[in-house]
Amino acid sequence: MTMRIAVLVSGRGSNLQALLDAIADATLKARIVGVFSDRPEATALQRVAPALRWSETARTFPDRLAFDHALAEAVAACDPDWVVCAGYMRILGDTFIARFRGRVLNIHPSLLPKYRGLRTHARALEAGDSEHGASIHFVVPELDAGAVIAQAGMHVLPGDDPQTLAQRLLPLEHRLLVAVLRLAAAGRLAERNGMAYCDAQPLFTPLRLDSAVGLMLPDTATPP
């Protein structure tokens, strides 16, 4: 059975394109059933056919709750197995998350729990970190606080600035997202009681993306 994915976007859509490419070359058994944006001008929308696009600005609705309801109805109408936030810059409301709880993933450009929110690259540099990276986590009402499924890390180099960090991290984000969604497509991911599970085992530490072998399971399935 082919996994059905709804993608939420606000910008260029490079992570969306990574999914489309993986689907096209048959390395991800999935189908994009809708792309949803809070910015009608988002370049990401142009990456899919018009029939798959939904975009509205929040200011056209009387309040946040009304926008979230409209978005949730539109997403539900395409009957997704998973909802992927891929550069979606608007915080999802509690009612939206409750409706799709356990099926909403977000890719975030930091090694969570470090640097929730914005300016992650600059904050990593300001802190003097030697490693930076990206995380994929389940979405919960608290910003970037859901259970982390997997991460990809890289060294911070002398002379790096926020732009160079972002540029070098982006290909890792793409690989990480595709790898995690392969697990989802195989029915290997779940969230229960605020914890991520892979192959029915709790992830006490996130999976890590290895350049040679892809996602690696933690060395142990028991708490440290």
ChimeraX attribute file (.defattr): number of C-alpha atoms within 10 A of each C-alpha:
attribute: neighborCount
match mode: 1-to-1
recipient: residues
	/A:1	7
	/A:2	11
	/A:3	19
	/A:4	18
	/A:5	24
	/A:6	23
	/A:7	28
	/A:8	28
	/A:9	27
	/A:10	22
	/A:11	19
	/A:12	17
	/A:13	22
	/A:14	19
	/A:15	25
	/A:16	26
	/A:17	15
	/A:18	17
	/A:19	24
	/A:20	19
	/A:21	14
	/A:22	19
	/A:23	16
	/A:24	13
	/A:25	9
	/A:26	10
	/A:27	13
	/A:28	21
	/A:29	18
	/A:30	22
	/A:31	16
	/A:32	19
	/A:33	20
	/A:34	26
	/A:35	29
	/A:36	24
	/A:37	24
	/A:38	21
	/A:39	20
	/A:40	16
	/A:41	15
	/A:42	16
	/A:43	14
	/A:44	26
	/A:45	26
	/A:46	14
	/A:47	16
	/A:48	16
	/A:49	10
	/A:50	11
	/A:51	9
	/A:52	16
	/A:53	18
	/A:54	18
	/A:55	19
	/A:56	16
	/A:57	12
	/A:58	17
	/A:59	10
	/A:60	9
	/A:61	13
	/A:62	9
	/A:63	10
	/A:64	13
	/A:65	16
	/A:66	13
	/A:67	20
	/A:68	20
	/A:69	14
	/A:70	15
	/A:71	22
	/A:72	18
	/A:73	13
	/A:74	16
	/A:75	23
	/A:76	16
	/A:77	11
	/A:78	16
	/A:79	14
	/A:80	20
	/A:81	18
	/A:82	21
	/A:83	24
	/A:84	25
	/A:85	25
	/A:86	24
	/A:87	22
	/A:88	21
	/A:89	16
	/A:90	14
	/A:91	12
	/A:92	21
	/A:93	17
	/A:94	14
	/A:95	14
	/A:96	20
	/A:97	17
	/A:98	14
	/A:99	13
	/A:100	17
	/A:101	19
	/A:102	22
	/A:103	20
	/A:104	23
	/A:105	25
	/A:106	23
	/A:107	25
	/A:108	24
	/A:109	27
	/A:110	26
	/A:111	21
	/A:112	22
	/A:113	12
	/A:114	13
	/A:115	17
	/A:116	15
	/A:117	14
	/A:118	12
	/A:119	12
	/A:120	22
	/A:121	21
	/A:122	17
	/A:123	15
	/A:124	22
	/A:125	17
	/A:126	11
	/A:127	8
	/A:128	10
	/A:129	11
	/A:130	12
	/A:131	14
	/A:132	22
	/A:133	25
	/A:134	23
	/A:135	25
	/A:136	29
	/A:137	23
	/A:138	24
	/A:139	27
	/A:140	22
	/A:141	16
	/A:142	11
	/A:143	11
	/A:144	23
	/A:145	16
	/A:146	23
	/A:147	25
	/A:148	27
	/A:149	25
	/A:150	26
	/A:151	28
	/A:152	26
	/A:153	18
	/A:154	14
	/A:155	13
	/A:156	19
	/A:157	11
	/A:158	7
	/A:159	6
	/A:160	14
	/A:161	15
	/A:162	15
	/A:163	11
	/A:164	13
	/A:165	22
	/A:166	18
	/A:167	10
	/A:168	15
	/A:169	21
	/A:170	16
	/A:171	13
	/A:172	18
	/A:173	27
	/A:174	20
	/A:175	19
	/A:176	25
	/A:177	25
	/A:178	21
	/A:179	20
	/A:180	22
	/A:181	22
	/A:182	19
	/A:183	16
	/A:184	19
	/A:185	20
	/A:186	14
	/A:187	13
	/A:188	15
	/A:189	21
	/A:190	19
	/A:191	21
	/A:192	11
	/A:193	7
	/A:194	14
	/A:195	16
	/A:196	24
	/A:197	19
	/A:198	18
	/A:199	12
	/A:200	12
	/A:201	13
	/A:202	19
	/A:203	23
	/A:204	18
	/A:205	20
	/A:206	24
	/A:207	22
	/A:208	18
	/A:209	21
	/A:210	13
	/A:211	10
	/A:212	6
	/A:213	7
	/A:214	15
	/A:215	20
	/A:216	12
	/A:217	15
	/A:218	13
	/A:219	8
	/A:220	10
	/A:221	12
	/A:222	11
	/A:223	8
	/A:224	6
